Amino acid sequence: MMKSISAWKVIQVVILCALFLVPLGCRSYDQMGETAAEGHRRHRRTLRLNRQGMMEDLDSFMLLDRPSKLTDKRIP
């Protein structure tokens, strides 16, 4: 008797493959009119800006972007 594979498992496998295999195909940094070094620099800058944006979103989600209301003074 064969086990049936649920649709959820198939979806998880497809998503994992997409997350790991898609970035491997994007290795052409240069565009027409720019050198490979310029394309690589542009690509790194885009990744850095995306990472900063994600960190800002996470900070605001976890309420870490607001100043603390705690005092540094000892209250009796």
HURA-V973378 format. One record per backbone hydrogen bond with DSSP energy under -0.5 kcal/mol. CO is the residue of the C=O (numbers start at 1). NH is the residue of the N-H. If there is no record, write none. Layout:
CO&NH  CO&NH
This chain:
4&6  6&10  7&11  8&12  9&13  10&14  11&15  12&16  13&17  14&18  15&19  16&20  17&21  18&22  21&25  22&25  23&26  25&27  27&29  31&34  35&39  36&40  37&41  38&42  39&43  40&44  41&45  42&46  43&47  44&48  45&49  46&50  47&51  48&52  49&53  50&54  51&55  52&56  53&57  54&58  55&59  56&60  57&61  58&62  59&64  59&65  60&63  73&75  74&76
